[in-house]
């Protein structure tokens, strides 16, 4: 498995030095990639007493494409991963342009992870339709692939029209890996049809095993080699739960995960330096497996 870190979006703060130190620490420790979550708007929960969302306006989120432009220069060995860009709340052509720029600045060390999101408030604020986001994302991915690979695109879909136009520059080789995140019931058919990989947000056993069995069966039924689909699992790290951490890492390795992201958010690490200490400890544990 390729080991990476989940950028501690909600706990890193807004000091660019802290962001730099974290990314360079991950690079220096030998992690291969850094994955960042995406949220543009947070709900003000003082006006929503029944809010049940995971995040609110009090949670920090650095914008991934801009963040990656910074990280490409200061931690050039890291592969950068959006995990995930909420695609249907963004303009597809602009995502193609921004993703290509990151791919160029990183020398191709970039994976574009996309998902459909859950926070309707973001869609309202960005003037996009929350209710058709799943099907619309499928059309977006098809358009992205054409924009990456073709000098001139003539595309007419249900939601998009590109009249013989293109982006320049385009990514090397005419492609950027597109990975999908989301609930297995909805996203696995999309992964097989449109994606290069999947980000399961599940426990390895039994949910992860069942989902991967289904994914591989769907791929074989579609005539696709399941080995061409990457799998990036995420596991949480806490210093006081090392045994659970080790068991989870081994479980995902045994299930055939190709990538593993180490998440330190929500574990009580109070400062960016503490997060660096956590990924240092986690890497030492994983190196001994």
C-alpha positions as CSV (number, residue, x, y, z in Angstrom):
1,X,0.0,0.0,0.0
2,X,1.1,3.5,-0.7
3,X,1.0,5.5,2.5
4,X,-0.3,9.1,2.7
5,X,-1.7,11.6,5.2
6,X,-5.1,13.3,5.4
7,X,-4.4,17.0,5.6
8,X,-5.9,18.2,9.0
9,X,-8.1,20.8,7.4
10,X,-10.3,21.6,10.4
11,X,-7.4,21.8,12.9
12,X,-4.3,23.1,11.0
13,X,-5.4,26.8,11.3
14,X,-4.6,29.6,8.9
15,X,-0.9,30.1,9.4
16,X,0.9,29.3,6.1
17,X,4.0,28.4,8.1
18,X,2.1,25.7,9.9
19,X,0.7,24.4,6.5
20,X,4.3,24.4,5.1
21,X,5.7,22.6,8.1
22,X,3.1,19.9,8.1
23,X,3.5,19.2,4.4
24,X,7.2,19.1,4.5
25,X,7.2,16.9,7.6
26,X,4.9,14.4,5.7
27,X,7.3,14.5,2.8
28,X,10.3,14.1,4.9
29,X,8.8,11.1,6.8
30,X,8.4,9.3,3.5
31,X,4.7,9.5,3.1
32,X,3.9,9.4,-0.6
33,X,0.7,11.5,-0.8
34,X,-1.4,14.2,0.9
35,X,-5.2,14.2,0.6
36,X,-7.3,17.2,1.4
37,X,-11.1,17.4,1.9
38,X,-13.2,20.1,0.3
39,X,-15.9,22.4,1.7
40,X,-16.6,25.9,0.4
41,X,-19.3,27.1,2.8
42,X,-20.1,26.1,6.3
43,X,-23.5,26.5,7.8
44,X,-24.0,29.1,10.6
45,X,-25.5,26.8,13.3
46,X,-26.6,29.6,15.5
47,X,-29.5,30.0,13.1
48,X,-30.0,26.2,12.6
49,X,-30.6,24.6,16.0
50,X,-31.4,21.3,14.4
51,X,-28.2,21.1,12.3
52,X,-26.8,17.6,12.0
53,X,-24.0,18.1,9.5
54,X,-20.5,17.1,10.3
55,X,-19.1,20.6,9.7
56,X,-20.2,24.2,10.2
57,X,-18.9,27.7,9.6
58,X,-16.7,27.3,12.6
59,X,-14.6,24.7,10.8
60,X,-11.5,25.7,8.8
61,X,-11.2,24.5,5.2
62,X,-8.4,25.6,2.9
63,X,-9.5,25.5,-0.8
64,X,-7.8,22.5,-2.3
65,X,-6.7,23.7,-5.7
66,X,-5.1,26.9,-4.3
67,X,-3.6,25.0,-1.4
68,X,-2.1,22.5,-3.9
69,X,-0.5,25.3,-5.9
70,X,1.4,26.2,-2.7
71,X,2.2,22.7,-1.7
72,X,3.5,21.8,-5.2
73,X,6.4,24.2,-4.6
74,X,7.2,23.5,-1.0
75,X,6.7,19.7,-0.9
76,X,7.4,18.6,-4.5
77,X,7.8,14.9,-3.8
78,X,4.2,14.5,-2.5
79,X,1.4,13.3,-4.7
80,X,-1.6,15.7,-4.0
81,X,-5.1,14.3,-3.9
82,X,-8.5,15.9,-3.6
83,X,-10.5,13.6,-1.3
84,X,-13.0,14.8,-2.6
85,X,-13.8,17.9,-4.6
86,X,-17.5,18.3,-4.5
87,X,-17.8,18.3,-8.3
88,X,-21.5,19.1,-8.9
89,X,-21.3,22.4,-6.9
90,X,-18.4,23.6,-9.2
91,X,-18.3,24.6,-12.9
92,X,-16.9,21.6,-14.8
93,X,-14.7,23.5,-17.3
94,X,-13.2,25.5,-14.4
95,X,-12.4,22.3,-12.5
96,X,-10.7,21.0,-15.6
97,X,-8.6,24.1,-15.9
98,X,-7.7,24.1,-12.2
99,X,-7.0,20.4,-12.0
100,X,-4.7,20.6,-15.1
101,X,-2.8,23.4,-13.5
102,X,-2.2,21.3,-10.3
103,X,-1.2,18.3,-12.5
104,X,1.4,20.5,-14.4
105,X,2.8,22.1,-11.2
106,X,3.2,18.7,-9.5
107,X,4.8,17.0,-12.5
108,X,1.8,14.7,-12.8
109,X,1.7,13.8,-9.1
110,X,-2.0,14.6,-8.7
111,X,-5.2,12.6,-8.4
112,X,-8.6,14.3,-8.8
113,X,-10.9,12.8,-6.3
114,X,-14.6,13.8,-6.8
115,X,-17.8,13.3,-5.0
116,X,-21.4,14.6,-4.9
117,X,-21.5,16.2,-1.4
118,X,-24.2,16.2,1.3
119,X,-24.5,19.8,2.3
120,X,-27.3,21.5,0.5
121,X,-26.4,24.9,1.9
122,X,-23.2,24.9,-0.2
123,X,-25.1,24.2,-3.3
124,X,-27.5,27.1,-2.6
125,X,-24.6,29.4,-2.0
126,X,-22.9,28.3,-5.2
127,X,-26.1,28.5,-7.2
128,X,-26.1,24.8,-8.2
129,X,-28.8,22.2,-8.0
130,X,-28.5,19.8,-5.1
131,X,-31.1,17.4,-6.2
132,X,-29.7,16.2,-9.5
133,X,-26.1,16.2,-8.3
134,X,-25.5,12.4,-8.8
135,X,-26.5,12.1,-12.4
136,X,-25.0,15.5,-13.2
137,X,-21.6,14.4,-11.8
138,X,-21.5,11.5,-14.3
139,X,-21.9,14.0,-17.2
140,X,-19.2,16.2,-15.6
141,X,-16.7,13.3,-15.4
142,X,-17.3,12.5,-19.1
143,X,-16.7,16.2,-20.0
144,X,-13.6,16.4,-17.8
145,X,-12.0,13.5,-19.7
146,X,-12.7,15.1,-23.0
147,X,-11.3,18.4,-21.9
148,X,-8.1,16.7,-20.6
149,X,-7.5,14.8,-23.8
150,X,-8.8,16.9,-26.7
151,X,-7.5,20.2,-28.1
152,X,-11.1,21.1,-29.1
153,X,-14.2,19.8,-27.5
154,X,-17.7,19.9,-29.0
155,X,-19.9,18.6,-26.2
156,X,-23.7,18.8,-25.7
157,X,-25.1,17.1,-22.7
158,X,-28.1,17.5,-20.5
159,X,-26.4,20.1,-18.4
160,X,-23.4,21.2,-20.3
161,X,-22.6,22.8,-23.7
162,X,-19.0,23.3,-24.9
163,X,-19.1,24.6,-28.5
164,X,-15.8,23.6,-30.1
165,X,-13.5,25.0,-27.4
166,X,-10.7,23.6,-25.2
167,X,-8.4,24.3,-22.3
168,X,-4.7,25.0,-22.9
169,X,-2.4,23.7,-21.5
170,X,-3.7,20.2,-21.0
171,X,-2.3,17.5,-18.7
172,X,0.6,15.4,-19.9
173,X,-0.6,12.3,-21.6
174,X,-4.1,13.9,-21.9
175,X,-5.4,12.5,-18.7
176,X,-5.7,13.0,-14.9
177,X,-6.7,10.0,-12.7
178,X,-10.3,10.6,-11.5
179,X,-11.2,8.8,-8.3
180,X,-14.7,8.8,-6.7
181,X,-15.9,9.0,-3.2
182,X,-19.3,8.2,-1.8
183,X,-21.8,5.7,-0.5
184,X,-21.2,2.2,-2.1
185,X,-24.8,1.8,-3.2
186,X,-24.7,4.8,-5.4
187,X,-21.1,5.2,-6.3
188,X,-19.8,1.7,-7.1
189,X,-21.4,1.5,-10.6
190,X,-20.0,5.0,-11.3
191,X,-16.5,3.9,-10.2
192,X,-16.7,0.9,-12.6
193,X,-18.0,3.0,-15.5
194,X,-16.1,6.2,-15.0
195,X,-13.5,6.1,-12.4
196,X,-9.9,5.1,-11.8
197,X,-10.3,4.5,-8.1
198,X,-12.6,4.7,-5.0
199,X,-12.3,6.2,-1.5
200,X,-14.3,3.9,0.8
201,X,-15.4,5.6,4.0
202,X,-16.0,2.3,5.8
203,X,-14.6,0.0,8.4
204,X,-12.5,-2.7,6.8
205,X,-14.6,-5.5,8.3
206,X,-17.2,-6.4,7.4
207,X,-18.4,-3.4,5.5
208,X,-15.2,-2.8,3.5
209,X,-14.9,-6.4,2.5
210,X,-18.5,-6.6,1.3
211,X,-18.2,-3.3,-0.7
212,X,-15.0,-4.4,-2.4
213,X,-16.5,-7.8,-3.2
214,X,-19.4,-6.0,-4.9
215,X,-17.1,-3.5,-6.7
216,X,-15.0,-6.4,-8.1
217,X,-18.1,-8.3,-9.2
218,X,-19.4,-5.2,-10.9
219,X,-16.1,-4.7,-12.7
220,X,-15.9,-8.2,-13.9
221,X,-19.5,-8.1,-15.1
222,X,-18.7,-4.9,-17.1
223,X,-15.6,-6.6,-18.6
224,X,-13.2,-4.5,-16.6
225,X,-10.2,-5.9,-14.7
226,X,-10.8,-5.1,-11.0
227,X,-7.1,-4.6,-10.6
228,X,-7.3,-1.4,-12.6
229,X,-9.4,0.2,-9.9
230,X,-7.4,1.8,-7.1
231,X,-8.7,1.7,-3.5
232,X,-7.7,4.3,-0.9
233,X,-8.9,3.6,2.6
234,X,-8.6,6.0,5.5
235,X,-7.8,5.0,9.1
236,X,-7.8,7.2,12.2
237,X,-4.7,7.5,14.4
238,X,-4.7,8.0,18.2
239,X,-1.7,7.5,20.3
240,X,-3.8,5.6,22.9
241,X,-5.3,3.2,20.4
242,X,-2.3,1.8,18.7
243,X,-3.6,-1.7,18.6
244,X,-6.8,-0.6,16.8
245,X,-4.7,1.4,14.3
246,X,-2.4,-1.5,13.5
247,X,-5.4,-3.9,13.1
248,X,-7.1,-1.5,10.7
249,X,-4.0,-1.0,8.6
250,X,-3.5,-4.8,8.4
251,X,-7.1,-5.4,7.5
252,X,-7.1,-2.9,4.6
253,X,-3.8,-4.3,3.4
254,X,-5.2,-7.8,3.4
255,X,-8.3,-6.6,1.5
256,X,-6.1,-5.3,-1.3
257,X,-6.2,-1.6,-0.7
258,X,-3.7,0.2,-2.9
259,X,-3.4,3.4,-0.8
260,X,-3.9,4.2,2.8
261,X,-4.5,7.6,4.3
262,X,-3.7,8.4,7.9
263,X,-6.2,10.8,9.5
264,X,-5.3,12.6,12.7
265,X,-8.3,15.0,12.9
266,X,-10.7,14.5,15.8
267,X,-8.2,12.7,18.0
268,X,-7.4,15.5,20.4
269,X,-4.2,16.8,18.8
270,X,-4.3,20.5,19.9
271,X,-1.7,22.1,17.6
272,X,-0.2,21.6,14.1
273,X,3.0,20.5,15.8
274,X,1.0,17.8,17.6
275,X,-0.4,16.6,14.2
276,X,3.2,16.3,12.9
277,X,4.1,14.3,16.0
278,X,1.1,12.0,15.3
279,X,2.0,11.3,11.7
280,X,5.6,10.7,12.8
281,X,4.4,8.1,15.3
282,X,2.0,6.5,12.9
283,X,4.7,6.2,10.2
284,X,7.1,4.4,12.6
285,X,4.3,2.0,13.5
286,X,3.4,1.3,9.8
287,X,7.0,0.8,8.8
288,X,7.3,-2.0,11.3
289,X,4.2,-3.9,9.9
